[in-house]
Amino acid sequence: MPATAKASQVHDGAMSATIIEGTAVARESRARTAARVRDFVALHGAAPALATVLVGGDPASEIYVRNKRAAAAGAGFADFHRHLDSAATQAEVEGLLDELAADDRVAGILLQLPLPPGLDRSALIDRVPPGKDVDGLTTLSQGQLARGTAGLRPCTPSGIIELLDVYGVPIEGASAVVVGKSELVGHPAAELLLRRGATVTIAHSRTHDLAAVTSRADIVVAAAGMPGLITAAHIKPGAAVIDVGIHRTPAGLVGDVRFDEVALVAGFLTPVPGGVGPMTIATLLSNTILAADLEAARRGQHL
Ligand code: NAD
């Protein structure tokens, strides 16, 4: 459990989940990154930059990018932000990514998704050089993840593993079900759990009888993007439940998991907000300082 987290549990009868305080775990991770950025500045004389690229005016993306920039600045990174309008062509976005790729001050490049229709998303993601791929989404980074070789890992899945580790949830030998198979979250989360020795099942929209699959799992990662999909009936008593979903409703943000009922069954549960979301940003920052350190070491070897 993080040092600054309060031991909060939901009590009602015999069962009560330990609430995984993502906000506190993320705060501690950001503080460690800030210390590494200070060391980098002391050694190299300038702060490494995180470049954020936003294309179009999707309101949720604007909020996500604003939060990422604020967190990066708070950890001491230089803030390079570029905003192209939704009419930007493939060549214009590629040109911008190439410019940032060639800029030695830029340690990491974050291309905010989704992109406006008409742009080739895979080609643009792969325009980011692997050493600056702090989102861990390029073909090379995903191949490194699949092979288990060194590389930058996707932020949300890495944040999920960190939450499980900080709260002492055993992964090796556990039965884990990831609900969702997206390139961004579900698939890489399953890959990381597999690498750590879990027996992993990936469920998705074509899965028959989801509850029968998830209710056997010690760890459930809900990343379907369906509000309230996971109920108490989907969860084995004592399981760790990680809710990745984020949905804006008139009542506020909710996840894929029905928090109140699942909290009575699960052993561990992440809240929304304040669970996985803050870890995504914290991991983006730790990936950025890792990228900066690796690049500085590489250049040092070539002097
Ligand atoms: P996506 O739409 O790309 O993928 C959703 C996946 O869920 C698909 O593989 C689909 O097959 C599966 N699915 C859909 N309905 C299902 C059902 N009824 N039963 C089982 N599986 C089902 O979404 P994504 O990009 O992976 O994001 C998933 C959710 O996580 C969204 O709510 C998104 O907003 C959220 N998200 C949160 C963070 C964070 O930092 N907390 C980061 C990224 C995404």
Boltz pocket constraint, residues with backbone or C-beta under 6 A from the ligand:
constraints:
  - pocket:
      binder: B
      contacts: [[A, 156], [A, 179], [A, 180], [A, 181], [A, 182], [A, 183], [A, 184], [A, 185], [A, 186], [A, 203], [A, 204], [A, 205], [A, 206], [A, 207], [A, 210], [A, 222], [A, 223], [A, 224], [A, 225], [A, 226], [A, 229], [A, 243], [A, 244], [A, 245], [A, 246], [A, 247], [A, 276], [A, 277], [A, 278], [A, 280]]
      max_distance: 6.0
